[in-house]
């Protein structure tokens, strides 16, 4: 359903063509976000509580948004508007010092330099359709990475695995549920008995399927897909793609990373059993993307 016309003003600036960066956990979103965050005039946030509360609600119970397009759009716009506010207390560039109460809620001196807005994070993927409806001129950058490397990183990340505890995906949640990677009642009933590697692989599989549906829904003018494995050694090309797609000047230097990129690290980090478990769940998607 087409949304009613709206005007969203943040920091005295009208929001137009916001940029959202998404993908499966540990797919390289942070690499792209860092480069975009340093592009002139683009204020890119990540992990703001108001946004997380909204996207987690829709991710864990997708039917909340069904038939409530207008309310969902308003909720998401309000959440992002709060995240994008630049005040002396929220601006990363403002010095950490006391300001008069009357100035604390006003746009800071850097707010006028920002004319574009956006957000980045893996949890955005589960609300991408709703975000696209809320911001009809929004553009999306999604990052795809080998699921075996994703699983290896997820297993080493307590925050990622905390969501995958059996009790988190209990019987009260809907099926299918992309957030947990559960697609059938059989998968939900047996979820507690699955290994952690299998649960991580299910979440990656689900994210890849969501990404494919997003590509089918949004045209190339609204969605850019990048491969994590092509970022390193291809910084100049990637920067050019991002600059052309988002309309902001992205520097290739900001894509250069000092730490190891971890491509193919799953060969040492996953046990033989874990590799088999990942393949059992996600072989189709790995093959379709050319990873096996």
Helices and strands as residue ranges (DSSP letters): E 9-10, E 13-14, E 19-23, H 29-37, E 42-45, H 49-60, G 62-65, H 69-84, H 101-104, G 111-113, E 116-120, G 122-127, H 128-134, E 139-144, H 147-155, H 158-162, G 166-169, H 185-189, G 191-193, H 196-217, E 223-227, G 228-230, H 235-246, G 252-255, H 266-269, H 272-288
